[in-house]
């Protein structure tokens, strides 16, 4: 029998922390681990969990090959109780060594555990006043053995003990649907306490609770009074229990932060910091609050995750001092000043982009995004905010003469998610695009999956994260992050099943509470994505009632004909053909989009019901899906397979979601989709809905080369066009920055918007070839699709079972494929050029085969369609000729569009297809040039 190594990476629930884990909000955490094994024959048959609670040690044996999210085997933890946990495994022979111990500790699980009350300043801290500091005092004897602070706030808070920050958490308690759920945090503060008098200070800011939220300029949506809840519990060696509770004995004072807002920034006066700390105290009072709304976090806190130095400091044409950090990011600026006179003001304004080499603030709309500091006059001062955040690459700095790059840096903040996925290829533009996707996650996953991080919006739009969840779940461990957000979605859901368009819902309008395709479908599709990627069945259980309510609502709207038509829809939002002022005016009929989504959600809900054992529900939802698919085909599809709207998005949805009843229709739809891509000049023509689907649909239709031409296009609109324009994050619009360097004139233009980066999931699954074949990657599909355009591609992912990776490279007429499979999983490997997959277990495997894409130059073309596909260099020359002769001055897209009706014509007719009208004076020169080009390509 093989001998397994000790399990590693012991985790509790979806937490990314390993040890210690404190403040869990459940008494029955679930365990996961991965097993590093050298022996290829190892297969786990049982495991043992050792649980140490106080002096008691219990070992629980389970006959199972599971190692991910296994049930807690011991009695339920009580509030505040901790346990040390170790695991070992066996394959039926020897046992492995025990893992390193990890510690789990429950938080306050019941409302009755809270003795503290919410307290709020009486005379200070009102809107427009300086940020208050609330303080409590606790006298302690020596020999402290344990100390926990449980805290939260109405607003955001920064806690300090005896003048020291407790940890690097920022913007706590984060943003939830405060009317329904308010998170509290648990801190280990033992090292900060001392014998004698101890001071607990809580700086309070407006945050999401009282600050500006949304594009309607609303403030104080949740309440107009800031408040803090704090319960400090200390145990000493003699067994005594000492408690500091927030109550009316606390005091309040003004801080040196005179104004703070998440959108507008922070204003700070540092001239009398010592005086601030000793300022006269003001009274606080207990305010009513519902302790039953308090919940422990399910995902990581918001923290600084990086610090980026300034790339350059330069002067704009108008004489402004500008700083480029080289990366569009979310956080704030930290600046060091030297010898500024007391009372000098330093102003930092943030923006994502330059226009005409000046800071462009137009995309911010009404958000001021400005931090100001009045300095104390010390020889050296470090200035940075703590109660705000900005989305920016550039900063304009005033008040600091001769600013040097070494004195300014950008602090990157975000939810401290664990990175789990990586991709690379031989194409540097593609690599940069993938890195842009990663940075857009980092910037928009700040406790809530927001649409953008810079302007007066920053809301949790359901449609954006619905289409992007598969990509995000590969790149980061988002189980707890999105699990918490989904709880808010369910809490905000209307009684009739409608899902708000943003969660948390700060708009509260009839308009944004009506069911809308792709946005409302998040309630069904995101839990399924998380289940597929993590194996977490509990997320399906948690969200199932909410999903059922939504599908029932939409099915009722569809009525007996099963067509979801009429009313407002976002449709294929931000279709590149939509005018700047009307992002919903897409080519794809909104009724087509809506009905397709009803079919998709009904089918996924049927799968969900089956997993949960609700067999009758599963049959009901399968039947609903079949009826909607039939209605879709009957109303929107011709017998030959043409779909109403005749767009890339319509065909991509129909192909990917099985909306076409016959094989002939599917083949025609695939052919038509590919032709639409061709006649667009291989430019993207999809908005939010079609973008995640189009490359998969082309792949399924056997048009992989067309998918690659679409992917690697650099003209506008395309995924790589922003990269050629210097983008370091994904843009909201395909042309947020236009080729002439001007910013899109629409009132809604962001340079950090992850939605259109959803194609990255196709990069992982198809370009590199690493995809889950069973929930949680228990089974893996390895099926890379090499292309002549790339010489190598790779992806690796930290699955719940350990690291899986795929790498292929084309060198010297051979293709080499390297695959790593983690313990507890198997992989079906489709080696390029072979017919049947090979199933392998854990370990590293390598295959070398003849390159299925030999480098033989441009392929021969008999038709115009084949020329477009097989002869990119020839096609490029033809485009140049069309531009030169004035037949298609706008370039490739315009040239390709002229060929829409002639793709089946012989390639020799290309010149006539471009200019079928003989009376156009430029027709002959172009035809002659095209003939010469074709003759040269054949030679």
Long-range contacts (C-beta under 8 A, 24 or more apart in sequence): 1-91, 1-92, 1-93, 1-94, 2-37, 2-39, 2-41, 2-42, 2-91, 2-93, 3-39, 3-42, 3-93, 3-94, 3-96, 4-35, 4-37, 4-39, 4-42, 4-44, 4-89, 4-90, 4-91, 4-96, 4-823, 5-35, 5-36, 5-37, 5-38, 5-96, 5-97, 6-88, 6-96, 6-97, 6-98, 6-99, 6-100, 7-33, 7-34, 7-35, 7-47, 7-67, 7-87, 7-88, 7-89, 7-96, 7-99, 8-33, 8-34, 8-35, 8-36, 8-99, 8-100, 9-33, 9-34, 9-802, 10-85, 10-86, 10-87, 10-99, 10-100, 10-102, 11-102, 12-102, 12-104, 13-69, 13-298, 13-480, 14-298, 14-299, 14-477, 14-479, 14-480, 14-483, 14-534, 14-536, 15-300, 15-480, 16-300, 16-416, 16-417, 16-418, 16-477, 16-480, 17-300, 18-102, 19-100, 19-101, 19-102, 19-103, 20-102, 20-103, 20-104, 20-105, 20-188, 21-102, 21-103, 21-104, 21-105, 22-82, 22-103, 22-104, 22-105, 22-107, 22-148, 22-186, 22-188, 23-105, 23-106, 23-107, 23-150, 23-185, 23-186, 23-296, 23-297, 24-77, 24-104, 24-105, 24-106, 24-107, 24-296, 25-106, 25-107, 25-109, 25-295, 25-296, 25-297, 25-298, 26-77, 26-106, 26-109, 26-296, 27-76, 27-77, 27-78, 27-106, 27-109, 28-71, 28-72, 28-76, 28-77, 29-72, 29-77, 29-104, 30-69, 30-70, 30-71, 30-72, 30-538, 31-69, 31-70, 31-72, 31-85, 31-87, 32-67, 32-68, 32-69, 32-70, 32-800, 33-67, 33-87, 33-99, 34-67, 34-800, 34-801, 34-802, 34-822, 34-823, 34-824, 35-67, 35-89, 35-96, 35-802, 35-823, 35-824, 36-802, 36-823, 37-823, 37-842, 40-841, 40-842, 40-843, 42-91, 42-823, 42-842, 43-91, 43-841, 44-89, 44-90, 44-91, 44-823, 44-824, 45-90, 45-91, 45-92, 46-89, 46-90, 46-92, 47-87, 47-88, 47-89, 47-90, 48-87, 48-88, 48-89, 48-95, 49-73, 49-74, 49-85, 49-86, 49-87, 50-85, 50-86, 50-87, 50-88, 50-98, 51-83, 51-84, 51-85, 52-83, 52-84, 52-85, 52-101, 53-81, 53-82, 53-83, 65-824, 67-801, 67-823, 67-824, 68-535, 68-776, 68-778, 68-800, 68-801, 68-824, 69-534, 69-535, 69-536, 69-537, 69-538, 69-776, 69-800, 77-104, 77-105, 77-106, 78-106, 78-109, 79-106, 79-107, 79-108, 79-109, 79-110, 79-113, 80-105, 80-106, 80-107, 80-108, 80-113, 80-148, 80-233, 81-105, 81-106, 82-106, 105-186, 107-150, 107-184, 107-186, 107-296, 108-150, 108-184, 108-231, 108-294, 108-296, 111-291, 111-292, 111-294, 114-150, 114-229, 114-231, 114-291, 114-294, 115-231, 115-243, 115-245, 116-150, 116-229, 116-230, 116-231, 116-245, 116-246, 116-247, 117-229, 117-245, 117-246, 117-247, 117-286, 117-287, 117-289, 118-154, 118-227, 118-228, 118-229, 118-246, 118-286, 118-287, 118-288, 118-289, 119-227, 119-228, 119-229, 119-246, 119-247, 119-248, 119-250, 119-284, 119-285, 119-286, 119-287, 120-154, 120-225, 120-226, 120-227, 120-228, 120-284, 120-285, 120-287, 121-226, 121-252, 121-282, 121-283, 121-284, 122-252, 122-282, 122-283, 122-284, 122-285, 123-282, 123-283, 124-252, 124-253, 124-254, 124-282, 125-204, 125-225, 125-226, 125-252, 126-224, 126-225, 127-206, 127-210, 127-219, 127-220, 127-224, 128-259, 129-254, 130-254, 130-255, 130-256, 130-257, 130-258, 130-259, 131-203, 131-204, 131-205, 131-206, 131-254, 131-255, 131-257, 131-258, 131-260, 131-387, 132-203, 132-204, 132-226, 132-252, 132-253, 132-254, 132-255, 132-282, 133-201, 133-202, 133-203, 133-204, 133-252, 133-253, 133-254, 133-255, 134-201, 134-202, 134-204, 134-228, 134-246, 134-250, 134-251, 134-252, 134-284, 135-199, 135-200, 135-201, 135-202, 135-250, 135-251, 135-252, 135-253, 135-281, 136-199, 136-200, 136-230, 136-232, 136-244, 136-245, 136-246, 136-249, 136-250, 137-197, 137-198, 137-199, 137-200, 137-244, 138-197, 138-198, 138-200, 138-232, 138-234, 138-242, 138-243, 138-244, 139-196, 139-197, 139-198, 140-193, 140-194, 140-195, 140-196, 140-198, 140-234, 140-236, 140-242, 141-195, 141-236, 141-238, 141-240, 141-242, 142-195, 142-236, 143-236, 143-237, 143-238, 144-190, 144-193, 144-234, 144-235, 144-236, 144-237, 145-190, 145-235, 145-236, 145-237, 146-190, 146-234, 146-235, 147-188, 147-189, 147-190, 147-193, 147-232, 147-233, 147-234, 147-235, 148-186, 148-187, 148-188, 148-189, 148-232, 148-233, 149-186, 149-187, 149-189, 149-200, 149-230, 149-231, 149-232, 149-233, 150-184, 150-185, 150-186, 150-230, 150-231, 150-232, 150-233, 151-184, 151-185, 151-187, 151-202, 151-228, 151-229, 151-230, 151-231, 152-182, 152-183, 152-184, 152-185, 152-228, 152-229, 152-294, 153-202, 153-204, 153-209, 153-226, 153-227, 153-228, 153-229, 154-178, 154-209, 154-210, 154-222, 154-223, 154-225, 154-226, 154-227, 154-228, 154-289, 155-204, 155-205, 155-206, 155-207, 155-209, 155-210, 155-226, 155-227, 156-204, 156-205, 156-206, 156-207, 156-208, 156-209, 156-387, 157-202, 157-203, 157-204, 157-205, 157-228, 158-202, 158-203, 158-205, 158-386, 158-387, 159-187, 159-200, 159-201, 159-202, 159-203, 159-230, 160-200, 160-201, 160-203, 161-189, 161-192, 161-193, 161-198, 161-199, 161-200, 161-201, 162-192, 162-193, 162-194, 162-198, 162-199, 163-199, 163-201, 164-192, 166-192, 168-303, 168-304, 169-301, 169-302, 169-303, 170-302, 170-303, 170-304, 170-386, 170-413, 171-207, 171-302, 171-387, 171-389, 171-413, 171-446, 171-447, 172-301, 172-302, 174-297, 174-301, 174-302, 174-447, 174-448, 175-207, 175-208, 175-447, 175-448, 175-504, 176-295, 176-484, 176-488, 176-504, 177-488, 177-491, 177-492, 177-503, 177-504, 177-505, 178-208, 178-209, 178-222, 178-293, 178-504, 179-222, 179-293, 180-293, 180-488, 180-491, 180-492, 181-293, 181-295, 181-487, 181-488, 181-491, 182-293, 182-294, 182-295, 183-294, 183-295, 183-296, 183-297, 183-484, 184-229, 184-294, 184-295, 184-296, 185-297, 185-301, 186-296, 189-232, 193-234, 198-244, 200-230, 200-232, 200-244, 202-228, 202-230, 203-255, 203-257, 203-386, 203-387, 204-228, 205-257, 205-260, 205-386, 205-387, 205-388, 206-260, 206-261, 206-262, 206-387, 207-262, 207-387, 208-262, 211-260, 211-261, 211-262, 211-263, 212-261, 212-262, 212-263, 212-264, 212-456, 213-459, 213-506, 214-456, 214-457, 214-459, 214-502, 214-506, 214-507, 215-365, 215-455, 215-456, 215-457, 216-507, 217-366, 217-456, 218-506, 221-506, 225-287, 227-287, 227-289, 229-289, 229-294, 247-286, 248-283, 248-284, 248-285, 248-286, 250-284, 251-281, 251-282, 251-283, 251-284, 252-281, 252-282, 252-283, 252-284, 253-279, 253-280, 253-281, 253-282, 254-279, 257-386, 257-387, 260-385, 260-387, 260-388, 261-368, 261-388, 262-388, 262-389, 262-458, 263-366, 263-367, 263-368, 263-369, 263-455, 263-456, 263-458, 264-367, 264-368, 264-369, 264-370, 264-388, 265-350, 265-368, 265-369, 265-370, 265-371, 265-372, 265-385, 265-388, 265-390, 266-371, 266-372, 266-385, 266-386, 266-387, 266-388, 267-371, 267-372, 267-373, 268-371, 268-372, 268-373, 268-374, 268-383, 268-385, 269-373, 269-374, 270-373, 270-374, 270-375, 270-376, 270-381, 270-383, 271-342, 271-343, 271-374, 271-375, 271-376, 271-377, 272-376, 273-376, 297-480, 297-484, 298-480, 298-481, 298-483, 298-484, 298-487, 299-415, 299-417, 299-478, 299-479, 299-480, 299-481, 299-482, 299-483, 299-484, 300-415, 300-416, 300-417, 300-418, 300-480, 300-481, 301-415, 301-416, 302-413, 302-414, 302-415, 302-416, 302-446, 302-447, 303-413, 303-414, 303-416, 304-331, 304-411, 304-412, 304-413, 305-412, 305-413, 305-414, 305-416, 305-442, 306-411, 306-412, 307-334, 307-409, 307-410, 307-411, 307-412, 308-409, 308-410, 308-412, 309-405, 309-406, 309-409, 310-405, 310-406, 310-408, 310-409, 310-410, 311-405, 312-405, 313-403, 313-404, 313-405, 313-408, 316-357, 316-358, 316-359, 316-396, 317-356, 317-357, 317-358, 318-358, 320-358, 320-359, 320-396, 320-398, 321-396, 321-397, 321-398, 321-400, 321-403, 322-354, 322-359, 322-394, 322-395, 322-396, 322-397, 323-394, 323-395, 323-396, 323-397, 323-403, 323-405, 323-408, 324-393, 324-394, 325-392, 325-393, 325-394, 325-395, 325-409, 325-410, 326-393, 326-728, 327-393, 327-410, 327-439, 327-728, 328-352, 328-391, 328-392, 328-393, 328-439, 328-443, 328-727, 328-728, 328-729, 328-751, 328-752, 329-391, 329-392, 329-393, 329-410, 329-412, 329-439, 329-442, 329-443, 330-389, 330-390, 330-391, 330-412, 330-413, 330-414, 330-442, 330-443, 330-444, 330-446, 330-453, 330-454, 330-752, 331-389, 331-390, 331-410, 331-411, 331-412, 331-413, 331-414, 332-371, 332-384, 332-385, 332-388, 332-389, 332-390, 332-410, 332-411, 332-413, 333-371, 333-384, 333-395, 333-397, 333-408, 333-409, 333-410, 333-411, 334-382, 334-383, 334-384, 334-408, 334-409, 334-410, 334-411, 335-382, 335-383, 335-384, 335-397, 335-400, 335-403, 335-407, 335-408, 335-409, 336-380, 336-381, 336-382, 336-383, 336-407, 336-408, 337-375, 337-380, 337-381, 337-383, 337-400, 337-407, 338-379, 338-380, 338-407, 339-379, 339-380, 340-375, 340-377, 340-381, 340-399, 340-400, 341-375, 341-377, 342-375, 342-376, 342-377, 343-374, 343-375, 343-377, 344-374, 344-375, 344-377, 344-399, 345-372, 345-373, 345-374, 345-375, 345-399, 346-372, 346-373, 346-375, 346-383, 346-397, 346-398, 346-399, 346-400, 347-371, 347-372, 347-397, 347-398, 347-399, 348-372, 348-395, 348-396, 348-397, 349-395, 349-396, 350-390, 350-391, 350-392, 350-394, 350-395, 350-454, 351-392, 351-393, 351-394, 351-395, 351-396, 351-454, 352-391, 352-392, 352-393, 352-394, 352-454, 352-750, 352-751, 352-752, 353-393, 353-394, 353-737, 353-743, 353-751, 354-394, 355-741, 355-742, 355-743, 356-741, 359-394, 359-396, 360-743, 362-743, 362-749, 363-454, 363-455, 363-736, 363-743, 363-749, 363-750, 363-751, 364-454, 364-455, 364-456, 365-455, 365-456, 365-457, 365-747, 366-456, 367-454, 367-455, 367-456, 369-454, 384-411, 389-413, 389-446, 389-453, 390-453, 390-454, 391-443, 391-452, 391-453, 391-454, 391-455, 391-752, 392-454, 393-728, 393-751, 412-442, 413-446, 414-442, 414-443, 414-445, 414-446, 415-445, 415-446, 415-447, 415-481, 417-441, 417-445, 417-476, 417-477, 417-478, 417-481, 418-476, 418-477, 418-798, 419-475, 419-476, 420-474, 420-475, 420-476, 420-477, 420-797, 420-798, 421-474, 421-475, 421-476, 421-764, 421-795, 421-796, 421-797, 421-798, 422-475, 422-795, 422-796, 422-797, 423-760, 423-763, 423-764, 423-767, 423-768, 423-793, 423-794, 423-795, 424-793, 424-794, 425-763, 425-767, 425-768, 425-790, 425-792, 425-793, 425-794, 426-790, 426-791, 426-792, 426-793, 427-712, 427-789, 427-790, 429-712, 429-714, 429-720, 429-723, 429-724, 430-711, 430-712, 430-720, 430-763, 430-790, 432-723, 432-728, 433-719, 433-720, 433-722, 433-723, 433-757, 433-760, 434-760, 434-763, 435-728, 436-722, 436-723, 436-727, 436-728, 436-729, 436-730, 436-757, 437-471, 437-475, 437-730, 437-754, 437-757, 437-760, 438-475, 439-728, 439-729, 439-752, 440-729, 440-730, 440-752, 440-753, 440-754, 440-757, 441-472, 441-475, 441-476, 441-754, 443-729, 443-752, 444-752, 444-753, 444-754, 445-472, 445-476, 445-478, 445-481, 447-481, 448-485, 448-503, 448-504, 449-481, 449-482, 449-485, 451-732, 451-750, 451-753, 451-755, 452-732, 452-750, 452-752, 452-753, 453-752, 454-750, 454-751, 454-752, 455-750, 459-502, 459-506, 459-507, 460-485, 460-488, 460-502, 460-503, 460-504, 461-501, 461-502, 461-519, 462-489, 462-499, 462-500, 462-501, 462-502, 462-503, 462-519, 462-520, 462-522, 462-523, 463-501, 463-516, 463-518, 463-519, 463-522, 463-570, 463-573, 463-688, 463-755, 464-688, 464-753, 464-754, 464-755, 465-522, 465-526, 466-518, 466-519, 466-521, 466-522, 466-525, 466-526, 467-518, 467-688, 467-689, 467-691, 467-692, 467-755, 467-758, 468-692, 468-754, 468-755, 468-757, 468-758, 469-525, 469-526, 469-529, 469-530, 470-529, 470-533, 470-692, 470-758, 470-761, 471-692, 471-754, 471-757, 471-758, 471-759, 471-760, 471-761, 471-764, 472-754, 473-529, 473-530, 473-533, 473-534, 474-533, 474-760, 474-761, 474-764, 474-797, 475-760, 477-798, 478-530, 479-530, 479-534, 479-536, 479-539, 482-526, 482-530, 483-530, 483-536, 483-539, 483-542, 486-523, 486-526, 486-527, 486-539, 486-542, 486-543, 486-546, 487-542, 489-522, 489-523, 489-543, 489-546, 490-523, 490-542, 490-543, 490-545, 490-546, 493-523, 493-546, 493-549, 493-550, 496-549, 496-553, 497-549, 497-550, 497-551, 497-552, 497-553, 497-554, 498-550, 498-553, 499-523, 499-550, 511-568, 514-567, 514-568, 515-550, 515-553, 515-554, 515-557, 516-568, 516-569, 516-570, 517-564, 517-569, 517-570, 517-571, 517-590, 517-593, 517-594, 517-596, 517-597, 517-598, 517-689, 518-570, 518-573, 518-593, 518-597, 518-688, 518-689, 519-570, 520-550, 520-554, 521-550, 521-597, 521-600, 521-601, 523-547, 523-550, 524-550, 524-551, 524-601, 524-604, 524-605, 524-608, 525-600, 525-601, 525-604, 527-608, 528-604, 528-607, 528-608, 531-608, 531-611, 531-775, 532-772, 532-775, 533-772, 533-775, 533-776, 533-777, 534-775, 534-776, 534-800, 535-775, 535-776, 535-777, 535-778, 535-800, 536-776, 537-611, 537-612, 537-775, 540-608, 540-611, 540-612, 541-612, 544-608, 544-609, 544-612, 544-614, 547-601, 547-605, 547-608, 548-605, 548-617, 550-601, 551-598, 551-601, 551-602, 551-605, 551-621, 551-624, 554-598, 554-601, 555-598, 555-602, 555-624, 558-595, 558-598, 558-628, 558-631, 561-631, 562-595, 562-598, 562-624, 562-627, 562-628, 562-630, 562-631, 563-591, 563-595, 563-628, 563-631, 563-632, 563-635, 564-591, 564-594, 564-595, 564-597, 564-598, 565-591, 565-594, 565-595, 566-591, 569-593, 569-594, 570-688, 571-687, 571-689, 572-647, 572-649, 572-686, 572-687, 572-688, 572-689, 572-690, 573-687, 573-688, 573-689, 574-687, 574-688, 574-732, 574-733, 574-734, 574-755, 574-756, 575-649, 575-685, 575-686, 575-687, 575-690, 576-683, 576-684, 576-685, 576-686, 576-687, 576-717, 576-733, 576-734, 576-735, 577-685, 578-687, 579-746, 580-733, 580-744, 580-745, 580-746, 580-747, 580-749, 581-746, 581-747, 583-687, 583-746, 583-748, 586-647, 586-649, 586-687, 587-645, 587-647, 587-649, 587-685, 588-645, 588-647, 588-649, 588-650, 588-687, 588-689, 588-690, 589-636, 589-644, 589-645, 589-650, 591-636, 592-632, 592-636, 592-643, 592-644, 592-645, 592-650, 592-653, 593-649, 593-653, 593-689, 595-628, 595-631, 595-632, 595-635, 595-636, 596-632, 596-653, 596-654, 596-657, 596-659, 598-628, 599-625, 599-628, 599-629, 599-632, 599-657, 599-659, 600-653, 600-657, 602-628, 603-657, 603-658, 629-658, 629-659, 629-661, 630-661, 632-659, 633-659, 633-660, 633-661, 633-665, 637-665, 639-665, 640-664, 640-665, 640-668, 641-665, 641-666, 641-667, 641-668, 641-669, 641-672, 642-668, 642-669, 642-672, 643-669, 643-672, 646-672, 646-676, 647-676, 647-685, 647-686, 647-690, 648-673, 648-676, 648-677, 648-680, 648-684, 648-685, 648-686, 648-690, 648-694, 649-685, 649-686, 649-687, 649-689, 649-690, 649-693, 649-694, 651-676, 651-697, 652-686, 652-690, 652-693, 652-694, 652-696, 652-697, 653-689, 653-690, 653-693, 655-693, 655-697, 655-700, 655-701, 656-693, 656-696, 656-697, 656-700, 666-701, 667-701, 669-701, 670-697, 670-698, 670-700, 670-701, 670-702, 670-703, 671-701, 673-697, 673-698, 673-701, 673-703, 674-698, 674-701, 674-703, 674-706, 675-865, 675-900, 675-903, 677-703, 677-706, 677-709, 677-710, 678-706, 678-865, 678-868, 678-869, 678-896, 678-899, 678-903, 679-896, 679-897, 679-899, 679-900, 679-903, 680-893, 680-896, 680-897, 681-713, 681-715, 681-879, 681-891, 681-892, 681-893, 681-894, 681-895, 681-896, 681-897, 682-706, 682-709, 682-710, 682-713, 682-718, 682-868, 682-892, 682-896, 683-710, 683-713, 683-715, 683-716, 683-717, 683-718, 683-892, 683-893, 684-710, 684-713, 684-717, 684-718, 684-719, 684-734, 685-717, 688-755, 688-756, 691-755, 691-756, 691-758, 691-759, 692-758, 692-759, 692-761, 692-762, 694-759, 695-759, 695-762, 695-766, 696-762, 696-766, 699-762, 699-766, 699-785, 704-766, 704-785, 704-787, 705-787, 705-869, 706-869, 707-762, 707-766, 708-787, 708-789, 708-790, 709-869, 709-872, 711-759, 711-762, 711-767, 712-789, 715-891, 715-892, 715-893, 719-756, 719-757, 719-759, 727-751, 729-753, 730-754, 730-755, 730-756, 730-757, 731-756, 732-756, 763-793, 763-795, 764-795, 764-797, 767-793, 767-795, 768-793, 768-794, 768-795, 768-806, 768-807, 768-808, 769-793, 769-795, 769-806, 769-808, 769-830, 770-795, 770-796, 770-797, 770-804, 770-805, 770-806, 772-799, 773-828, 776-800, 776-801, 777-801, 777-804, 777-822, 777-825, 778-824, 778-825, 779-825, 779-826, 779-827, 779-828, 780-804, 780-821, 780-825, 780-826, 780-827, 780-828, 781-827, 781-828, 781-830, 782-806, 782-817, 782-819, 782-827, 782-828, 782-829, 782-830, 783-829, 783-830, 783-837, 784-808, 784-817, 784-830, 784-832, 785-832, 786-810, 786-815, 786-832, 786-851, 786-852, 786-853, 787-853, 788-853, 788-855, 796-820, 799-825, 801-825, 808-832, 810-851, 810-853, 813-850, 813-851, 813-854, 814-848, 814-849, 814-850, 814-851, 815-848, 815-849, 815-850, 815-851, 815-852, 816-846, 816-847, 816-848, 817-846, 817-847, 817-848, 817-849, 818-844, 818-845, 818-846, 819-844, 819-845, 819-846, 820-844, 820-845, 821-845, 858-937, 861-907, 862-906, 862-907, 863-903, 863-904, 863-905, 863-906, 863-907, 864-899, 864-902, 864-903, 864-904, 864-905, 864-906, 864-907, 864-909, 864-910, 864-913, 865-903, 865-904, 866-907, 867-907, 867-910, 868-896, 868-899, 868-903, 871-937, 873-937, 874-933, 874-934, 874-937, 877-933, 877-937, 878-910, 878-914, 878-930, 878-933, 881-926, 881-929, 881-930, 881-933, 882-914, 882-926, 884-929, 885-922, 885-925, 885-926, 885-929, 886-922, 887-914, 887-915, 887-920, 887-922, 887-923, 887-926, 888-914, 907-934, 908-934, 910-934
